[in-house]
Amino acid sequence: MNKRALLIAFHFPPQAGSSGIQRTLSFSKLLGKHGWEPMVLSAHPRAYANQNPSQLSAIAPELIVRRPFALDTKRHLGFRGRYVEALAMPDRYIAWWLGAVPTGLAMIRRHKPQVLWSTFPVATAHLIGLALHKLTGLPWIADFRDPMVQSSYPTSPSHRKAYAWIERQTIARCHTAVFTTHSAMQEYRQRFPHLPASKFRVIENGYDEDSFDIDTIIDPQQALAPASAPRRLMLLHSGVLYQNGRNPRAFLEALAQLKQTNRIDSARLRVILRAPGAMAAIGAMVAEYGVGDIVEVAPPIPYREALQEMLAADGLLVFQGTPFNTQVPAKIYEYFRARKPILALVDPVGETAHVLRNAGFGDIADMDNAAGIANVLDAFCRNVGQGSATVASEELIKSSSRQSRAYELASIFDTAVNQCVVE
């Protein structure tokens, strides 16, 4: 194999807390099956506030990975959490640029990759890609897991100006800009109408089949229930919840309404909010609505254990409000592979709702409408209990795999290299 690609990614094991790890990690494992040998230029682990060393075992032994100098401005150059904004421009990891550019050049001289790929967030990754592209002339694919400049982000005028400049430079100079959703791609096509439509592509997130090579954990509470006892459904949300955009308040209010009208109780329903982030605040909210006997706020667990819990659940929850309308949570594709019913608490006009409807899922409620959630949740639990709730088709599961996404990226690499040779 003589085609090589240099992947530039901040989020890579042992960093913990970003679903973006799985996107880069899967490409690093699967591109080889489509004719491309990947190499990874990541950051020194000191830059990661949260680490999960167990994820290192998922890196292919033969993969070349370099982790040059990097700092987190807030932790390493700040005092009591405060730091000079100029030292975190465009983000807290700008020091990574100082180590990554010379290290990237050394990798290019030694291993002769034919293409560069960088992924945002963080913005510094695209700055590194821009520098290496300008220094070497190699075709550059820019991956946007999220849009860079959004209506409410960045909030700081200085950061917003820096992001806008990086965004313009990246879109203008990259060979192809890749997005994870069609709505994000359309937003960029509208913002850069002078550029050809062929420059913008979508590669959705997906699931890694290897990660699902695990045994399902049986809920001990369910297993020990006597045969005559009513079936207790377990609904799961695994991931961070936010006050703005992924707020469970209306959902908890809906649970309280259903409990007060005796349509649910702790003998029939259990809800797990796994790794929501601000556990104390979420726990207080659960107590406020009096549903602590139904809802469990649970701490983080290793990734594979989280998948096992997903496979053991009867139904899976997703929260995705209006601020994230151009994004689709990466867990959605794992939900498809788990072959579980999905209850979506989203903005009905957002991309997540669109993807779910196209996939045949209809249990969708406005995340901020407690009465609407109560009606949908009541019907959802009834259908799950009867075994009539919607699950992903085998065709959808196959097309949502990371293997399929790696093939799409390899095809973009091939096109970029071939066009540059012709030019």
Order of alpha helices (4+ residues) and beta strands (2+ residues): beta-alpha-beta-beta-alpha-alpha-beta-alpha-beta-alpha-beta-alpha-beta-alpha-beta-alpha-beta-alpha-beta-alpha-beta-alpha-beta-alpha-beta-alpha-alpha-alpha
